[in-house]
Amino acid sequence: MSKQLLNWKELYILALAWRGPIHGYEVKRIMAIPPLVSWMQITHSEIYHALDRLERRGLIVRCTPQRRNATPFVISDLGLRTLTEHAQHWLGSGDLSYLAEFNVSLKLVELLSPQQICLALEKRKQELKAQLAWIEEVLRSDPPYPIEHICFGLDGERAFRWGVVSQIKLTEQLLAQFGCKNSNN
């Protein structure tokens, strides 16, 4: 894995550069599409700062502009390797605070081999099942619940449990969709 994980904004911009030359204004236009705008809030300033960081790290390179007022970028070889690593990492992450990264990684599965996809999704499923077991243990324990075990109060813990269960079901559906074997445990 690369020295530093990309945040979801950098990951998404790098994915766009992988699809072809991209410039800052075009990133903003794409992210304003209704399905994306609901979970991908990003300003022009954040886009240009992310482009600058990606360029400084050698993940994207400038290419010949077709318009005078737009600087297009394309993904570099290092950027493609980094994007592939991140896609596999986030696809396998059971950390629900990184759903944006997971969603972007789902769009990048063609970078991964079928075996990499299956391994990542199995890892995600196991992490989610471990979270579910912990939540159920807390909910079964006798009151008063130890404060360090309660994140949101009991109603919140039950809602969080439901979220974990729904993510496990989604992961199982993805395992089946990608033809992964031994996904029943």
N, C-alpha and C positions, 0 to 999 in steps of 0.2 A: 504494500500500500504506500502511496505517496507520503511524503513527510507531513503534509498538512492536508486535512480534509477540506474539500470545497464546501462552501455553504450552498444552499439550494439555489440562490440567485446565480452564483458562478457556475454551478452544475448545469442549470438550465441554459445559460448563455453559451457555455461550451458545447452543449448538445445542439443548439441552433447553429453554431459555427461548424459542427460536424456535418450538418445537413447541406451546408453550402455557405458562400460568403454572406456575412451579416454585418450590419452597422447598427449603432446605438438606437437610432430612431425606429428602425425596423423591429428591434427587440421590443421596444415599448408598444409598437402597433400590434405585434403578435400577442403580447401579454394582455392587451386590452380586449381580446376576444372573449365573449361572455363566459364560456366554461372556465377559462383560466383566471379571469379577473376576480372571481370569487375567492380563490385561494392563493393568488400570486400578486400581492400588492407590491409594486416596485416603482420608484421614482426615476426620472431621467438621470438625476445625479447618481443614484445607486447603480444604474446601468453603466454609466461612463466610468465610475470608480471600479466596478467589477471588470470591465473591459481592460482598464489600465492594469489592474492586479494580474489578470490572466496573461496579458502581454508581457509584463515584467517577469513572470514565472516561466515564460517560454511556452505556454500552453496554446496560445493563438499568435498568429502573425498577420501583419498588414499585407493586403494584396493591392493590386493596381485599381484605383478607384474608377468607376464608370461615370460618376458624377463628381463635380468639383467640391461640393459641400458635404460629402459623406465619405468616411474612411471605413472601407470594408475590412473585415477580419476573416480568416479561415483557421481551422484547427491545425496545429502542428502535429508531428509524429508523437512528441512527448504528450501533447494534449490528448491525442487519441488513446494512448496507453493509460493515461490518467483517467480519462472518461470511462474506459472499460473497467478499470479497478474500482472506481467509485460506483459504477452501475452494479457490480457484483457485491460490493460492500453494503450499499443501501438496500438492495433487493433482499439481502440476508439479515437485515437488522429488524429485531423485534421491538426496538425502542419507538413507542408510539408518539414521542415528541418530534420525530423526524418523518412524519407522513409525507411532507412535500418532497423530500429527497426520495422516498420510496416511490411516490407517484411518478417523478421524473425518471427514475430507474426502470419502471415498467415500460416506458417508451423507448428504452435503450436495449431491450433484451436481444435484439439482433446482433449486438456487439459480442454477446456471450455464446458459448457453446451450449448445447442442450444439457450436458453434464454440469456446467457451471451454474446454469439456471436452477436445475434440480437441487444441487447442493446448497445454493443460497436460500432457496425457498424452504428446504428442510430445516436449515439453521434458524430461519425466521420462525417457523412453526414451533420448534423446540423452545426458543426464547419466549414466545408468546404463551406457550403452555406452562412454562415455569412462572411467568407473571400471574397467570390464572390460578395456579396452585397456591401461590403466596396470598393472593386476594381472598381466596376461599378459606384459607387458614385463618386469616384475620377476621373474616365475617363469622366464622364458627367459634371463635374464642369467646370466653365469658366476659361480659362487661365487668368493670370498666375496661375498655380497650386501651392498650398502651398507646399513648399519644404518638409515638414515633411510627406506629403502624397505620395511623389514620391520616390520610392525605386530605380528604375532602369532607369528612363526616360520613356517616353510614350511607346516606342516600347517594352521595358522590361516589363512594366506593362501589356501590351496586351499579351505578351508571358506568363507572370505569370498567367493572367486570364485564358488562354488556359490550362495551367497546372492544375489549380484548377478545371476547368470544366471537364478535363479528369479524375481527381481523383474522382470527384462526380459520373461520369458515372461508373468508376470502382467499387466504393462503392455500387452503385445501382445494378450492376451485382452481386456483392458478396451477397448483401441482398437477391436477387432472388435465387441465388445458394444455400444459406443456408435455404431457405424457410421462410424467415422473412416476417411477415404480416405488413401492413400499411407502406410500404416503398415508397409510391407514393408522399408524400409531400416534 
